[in-house]
Amino acid sequence: MPRTRWITVSAAVLACGLLLDRSAAAETPPAVAPQPAVPQISQAEITRHIQFLASPDMRGRSGPTARKAAEYLREHFQKAGLSPLFDNDFFQPIPAAAGGSSPDLGRNVGGWLPGTDASLRDEFLIVSAHFDHLGVRNGKVFPGADDNASGVAMLLELARVFGSAKLKPRRSVAFVGFDLEERLLWGSRWFAAHPPRPLNKLALFVTADMIGRSLGDLDLPTVFVLGSEHAPLLQQTLDTVDIPEKLEVARLGIDLVGTRSDYGPFRDRRIPFLFLSTGEHPDYHTVRDLPDRVDFDKTTRVTQLCRRIVAHVANAERRPVWTDEVQPSLEEARAVHRITTLLTQKKQGKLTVGQQLLISFVNTRTRQIIDRGQMTASERTWLTRMSQLLLLSVF
């Protein structure tokens, strides 16, 4: 074969080979690096925490057994790989009186997970729950399974999954167990007055209190989420995150229930917050608030939701910003209407005449608001008063 022809043929073969290689490369997608496994919320862990904290040995988590519960939280924060939150200590003593020599009334427990983004890690979120309860009164133990071993189980499980995840959040997260909530929120009030980190860096405060039952033991697969009305970005977050199956979210304004848990001191400082609760039930603050009455499936689903909310805010470009302007929301009217409808259907024979009249009145009025498709500011004021009256007189 002549040399020039050999060169021409060789070049053609080489060109075809290059084209084939490029075609194959175009058809074969580039290899994707495997993503680190995301730790999953464990119902078994949640169940175990509730059963321990509400066991007879814990004697209602007051006084000495509240200290034992605090040690339990510290142990699990350490297992999760968290750092101490309070000056190289997991405990924040709560004094009986400022400057006094009497023993401390109790102690908060806190762990710290540093953020990974250099520009955002000075900002932080607080995930919290109170671990104390009523103790022993007149020889009877008040176990406090739903109030609030359920919320503590959520707190400990979120500490575990965030602490063990390969990909840590951009903002830092503090996990805090509050003591003395049952004594006028003294633990969270002390924390807010003596914060371990500047509160102007606090992007979001989240607390869960009673997430294992249902309001009035009604057939409600619902968790009430309160506080988003004071931060538009939190409303967007609730619109964005996936809601776990078999769980419904009802957004309410915090003024519909008043100050019911540890969000109070942070709300008063105009810090964006969310309060998660499945509502008050007939066993609230009684000896019947036992682990075997807790809906562990529901507690797990609420914990999953809380994890998604915290992850979303911890990784977002912008932090929530407080607003005093609360806009009337039809979602509040729908929630109250559904509750009063279920009360009428499920508890008719257990209600007094006065309760029946109140429920019927609220049910009819909220139906009118929903049908009109709009709620005025004055109607929201009325709804707030009626909701508080229902809580006081029916539940």
C-alpha positions in Angstrom: 0.0 0.0 0.0 1.4 3.4 -0.9 2.6 5.5 2.1 0.2 8.4 1.5 -2.8 6.1 1.2 -1.8 4.3 4.4 -1.7 7.6 6.2 -5.1 8.6 4.9 -6.7 5.3 5.9 -5.1 5.4 9.3 -6.3 8.9 9.9 -9.9 7.9 8.9 -9.8 4.9 11.3 -8.5 7.1 14.1 -11.2 9.7 13.5 -13.9 7.1 13.5 -12.5 5.7 16.8 -12.6 9.2 18.3 -16.2 9.7 17.2 -17.2 6.4 18.6 -15.5 7.2 21.9 -17.2 10.5 22.1 -20.6 9.0 21.2 -20.2 6.4 23.9 -19.2 9.0 26.4 -22.2 11.1 25.5 -24.5 8.1 26.0 -23.0 7.1 29.3 -23.9 9.5 32.2 -21.0 10.6 34.4 -20.6 8.6 37.6 -22.3 10.2 40.5 -20.5 10.1 43.8 -22.7 8.2 46.4 -24.3 10.5 48.9 -23.7 9.8 52.6 -26.5 7.8 54.3 -28.9 10.0 56.2 -29.7 8.7 59.7 -33.3 7.8 60.1 -35.7 8.7 62.9 -36.1 5.5 65.1 -39.5 4.8 66.6 -37.7 2.2 68.8 -35.5 4.9 70.3 -38.4 7.3 70.8 -40.4 4.5 72.6 -37.4 3.6 74.8 -36.9 7.2 75.9 -40.5 7.7 76.8 -40.7 4.4 78.7 -37.6 5.3 80.7 -38.5 8.9 81.5 -42.1 8.0 82.5 -41.2 4.8 84.4 -42.1 4.4 88.1 -38.4 4.7 89.0 -38.3 8.3 87.7 -41.1 9.3 90.2 -42.5 12.0 87.9 -39.1 13.8 87.3 -39.2 16.4 90.0 -36.4 17.2 92.5 -33.8 14.4 92.7 -35.4 12.5 89.8 -35.4 15.6 87.6 -31.6 15.6 88.2 -31.6 12.0 87.1 -33.4 12.9 83.9 -30.9 15.7 83.3 -28.1 13.2 83.6 -29.9 11.0 81.1 -30.1 13.9 78.6 -26.4 14.7 79.1 -25.4 11.1 78.5 -27.3 11.0 75.2 -26.0 14.4 74.1 -22.5 13.1 74.6 -23.3 9.9 72.7 -24.5 12.1 69.8 -21.2 13.8 69.7 -22.4 17.2 70.9 -20.2 19.7 72.7 -21.2 21.3 76.0 -23.3 24.4 75.6 -22.5 26.2 78.9 -18.9 27.2 79.5 -17.5 23.7 78.9 -20.4 22.2 80.8 -23.6 20.4 79.7 -25.5 21.8 82.7 -26.7 25.3 83.5 -27.6 25.7 87.2 -30.9 27.4 88.0 -30.6 29.2 91.3 -33.4 29.4 93.8 -32.7 33.1 94.3 -30.2 35.4 92.8 -27.1 35.7 95.0 -28.5 33.3 97.5 -26.7 30.5 99.3 -29.6 27.9 99.0 -29.2 24.9 96.7 -30.0 25.3 93.0 -33.7 24.6 92.1 -32.7 22.7 89.0 -30.6 22.7 85.9 -31.0 23.0 82.2 -29.1 20.7 79.9 -27.5 21.8 76.6 -25.4 20.4 73.8 -23.9 22.2 70.8 -23.5 21.1 67.2 -21.3 23.6 65.3 -22.4 24.7 61.8 -20.3 24.1 58.7 -20.8 27.3 56.8 -18.2 30.0 57.7 -20.6 32.8 57.0 -23.6 31.2 58.8 -22.3 29.1 61.7 -22.3 32.0 64.2 -26.1 31.9 63.8 -27.9 29.1 65.5 -31.2 27.3 66.2 -32.4 25.9 69.5 -34.3 22.6 69.5 -35.8 22.1 73.0 -38.2 20.3 75.3 -38.8 20.4 79.0 -37.9 17.2 80.9 -39.4 18.0 84.4 -42.9 17.0 85.5 -45.1 17.1 88.7 -43.3 14.4 90.7 -45.1 12.7 93.6 -48.1 14.4 95.2 -50.1 13.0 98.0 -48.3 9.7 97.5 -49.3 9.4 93.8 -46.8 9.4 91.0 -47.4 11.7 88.0 -45.5 9.9 85.2 -45.7 12.6 82.6 -45.4 10.3 79.5 -46.9 12.7 77.1 -46.1 15.8 79.2 -43.3 15.9 78.4 -41.4 12.6 77.9 -42.7 12.7 74.3 -41.1 16.0 73.6 -37.8 14.9 75.2 -37.8 11.8 73.1 -38.1 14.1 70.0 -35.2 16.2 71.3 -32.9 13.3 72.0 -33.7 11.6 68.6 -33.0 14.9 66.7 -29.7 15.2 68.6 -28.8 11.7 67.6 -29.6 12.0 63.9 -28.1 15.5 63.4 -25.1 14.6 65.5 -24.4 11.3 63.6 -25.1 12.7 60.1 -22.1 12.9 57.7 -23.4 16.2 56.4 -23.9 18.7 59.2 -26.1 21.8 58.9 -24.7 25.1 57.8 -26.0 26.9 60.9 -25.2 25.7 64.4 -27.8 23.9 66.4 -28.2 23.9 70.2 -30.2 21.1 71.8 -31.6 22.1 75.1 -33.6 20.3 77.8 -35.3 22.8 80.1 -36.0 22.1 83.8 -38.8 23.7 85.9 -41.2 24.3 83.1 -43.9 23.2 85.4 -42.9 26.0 87.8 -43.8 29.0 85.7 -41.3 28.2 83.0 -38.4 29.0 85.3 -35.8 27.0 83.4 -36.4 28.6 80.1 -36.8 32.1 81.7 -33.4 31.7 83.3 -31.9 30.5 80.1 -33.2 33.4 78.1 -32.0 35.9 80.7 -28.6 34.2 80.8 -28.0 32.8 77.3 -24.8 30.9 76.5 -24.7 32.5 73.1 -25.9 36.0 72.0 -29.7 35.8 71.3 -29.3 38.2 68.4 -27.7 35.2 66.6 -30.6 32.9 67.4 -32.4 32.3 64.1 -35.2 30.0 65.4 -36.4 28.6 68.7 -38.3 25.3 68.4 -40.0 23.4 71.3 -42.2 20.4 71.5 -44.6 19.8 74.4 -47.0 16.9 74.4 -46.7 15.3 70.9 -47.9 11.8 71.6 -51.7 12.0 72.0 -54.6 13.9 70.5 -56.5 17.0 71.5 -59.3 15.8 73.8 -58.6 12.2 72.6 -60.4 13.2 69.4 -59.8 11.3 66.1 -57.3 13.9 64.9 -54.1 12.8 63.1 -53.0 16.4 63.7 -50.0 18.3 65.1 -50.6 21.9 65.9 -47.8 24.2 64.8 -47.9 27.6 66.4 -45.7 30.7 65.9 -45.2 30.8 62.2 -47.5 33.8 62.0 -44.7 35.9 63.4 -42.2 35.1 60.6 -43.1 34.9 56.9 -40.1 32.6 56.2 -41.4 30.1 58.7 -44.8 30.1 56.8 -42.9 29.4 53.6 -40.9 26.6 55.3 -44.1 24.9 56.4 -45.3 25.2 52.8 -42.1 23.6 51.6 -41.2 20.7 53.8 -42.8 17.3 53.2 -45.4 16.3 55.7 -45.0 12.7 56.9 -47.7 10.3 55.8 -50.7 10.0 58.2 -49.9 13.3 59.8 -51.7 16.6 59.3 -50.4 20.0 60.2 -52.7 22.7 61.6 -51.2 26.1 61.8 -52.5 28.3 64.6 -51.6 31.7 66.0 -49.9 31.5 69.4 -52.4 34.0 70.8 -55.2 31.3 70.4 -53.6 29.3 73.3 -51.6 31.9 75.2 -48.4 31.0 77.0 -48.4 27.2 77.4 -44.7 26.2 77.3 -41.1 27.3 77.0 -41.5 29.4 73.9 -42.8 32.2 76.1 -39.5 33.9 77.1 -38.3 33.8 73.5 -41.6 35.0 72.0 -41.4 37.9 74.5 -38.0 38.8 73.1 -39.4 38.7 69.5 -37.4 35.7 68.5 -38.9 33.6 65.7 -40.2 30.4 67.2 -42.3 27.3 66.5 -44.3 25.4 69.1 -45.4 21.8 68.2 -48.1 20.0 70.2 -50.8 17.5 69.6 -52.9 19.1 72.3 -54.3 18.6 75.7 -56.1 15.4 76.6 -58.1 14.0 79.6 -54.9 12.5 81.1 -53.1 15.8 81.2 -51.5 16.4 84.6 -53.0 13.2 86.0 -51.6 9.9 87.2 -53.0 8.4 84.0 -50.4 10.0 81.7 -48.7 6.7 81.2 -46.4 5.4 78.4 -48.9 2.8 77.2 -51.3 5.6 76.3 -48.8 7.4 74.1 -49.2 7.0 70.3 -45.6 6.2 69.4 -46.3 6.2 65.7 -47.7 9.7 65.9 -44.8 10.9 68.1 -42.4 9.5 65.5 -44.1 11.3 62.6 -44.1 14.6 64.5 -40.4 14.1 65.2 -39.8 13.5 61.4 -41.6 16.7 60.7 -39.6 18.7 63.2 -36.4 17.3 61.8 -37.3 18.5 58.3 -38.2 22.0 59.6 -35.0 22.3 61.5 -32.9 21.1 58.6 -34.6 23.5 56.2 -34.0 26.5 58.4 -30.5 25.5 59.4 -29.4 25.3 55.7 -31.4 28.2 54.2 -29.7 31.3 52.8 -31.8 33.6 54.9 -32.9 33.3 58.5 -36.5 34.0 59.7 -37.3 37.6 60.7 -39.9 38.5 63.3 -42.9 40.5 62.5 -45.6 41.9 64.8 -48.2 42.0 62.0 -50.3 38.9 62.2 -52.6 38.4 59.2 -55.9 36.5 59.7 -55.7 33.0 58.3 -58.5 30.8 57.2 -56.5 27.8 58.3 -57.1 28.8 61.9 -60.9 28.9 61.3 -60.7 25.5 59.5 -58.8 24.0 62.4 -61.3 25.3 65.1 -64.3 24.3 62.9 -63.0 20.8 62.6 -62.3 20.5 66.3 -65.8 21.7 67.2 -67.4 19.4 64.6 -65.6 16.4 66.2 -66.6 17.5 69.6 -70.2 17.5 68.6 -70.0 14.1 67.0 -67.8 12.2 69.5 -68.6 13.7 72.9 -72.2 14.8 72.7 -73.3 12.7 75.7 -70.4 13.9 77.8 -70.9 17.6 77.4 -72.9 20.0 79.6 -75.6 22.1 78.0 -73.3 25.2 78.3 -70.5 23.4 76.6 -72.8 22.2 73.8 -74.1 25.7 73.2 -70.5 27.2 73.1 -69.3 24.5 70.7 -72.4 24.9 68.4 -72.0 28.7 68.3 -68.3 28.5 67.4 -68.9 25.7 64.9 -71.6 27.7 63.1 -69.6 31.0 63.1 -66.4 29.4 61.8 -68.4 27.6 59.1 -69.7 31.0 57.9 -66.2 32.4 57.8 -64.9 29.4 55.8 -67.8 29.6 53.3 -67.2 33.3 52.8 -63.5 32.6 52.2 -62.2 35.4 54.3 -61.6 36.3 57.9 -61.5 39.8 59.1 -59.2 41.1 61.9 -62.2 41.5 64.3 -63.3 37.9 63.5 -59.8 36.7 64.3 -60.0 38.5 67.7 -63.3 36.7 68.3 -61.8 33.4 67.3 -58.9 33.9 69.7 -61.2 34.5 72.6 -63.4 31.5 71.7 -60.4 29.2 71.3 -59.2 30.2 74.8 -62.6 29.7 76.2 -62.9 26.2 74.6 -59.5 25.3 76.1 -60.6 26.4 79.6 -64.1 25.0 79.6 -64.1 21.9 77.4 -60.6 20.4 77.4 
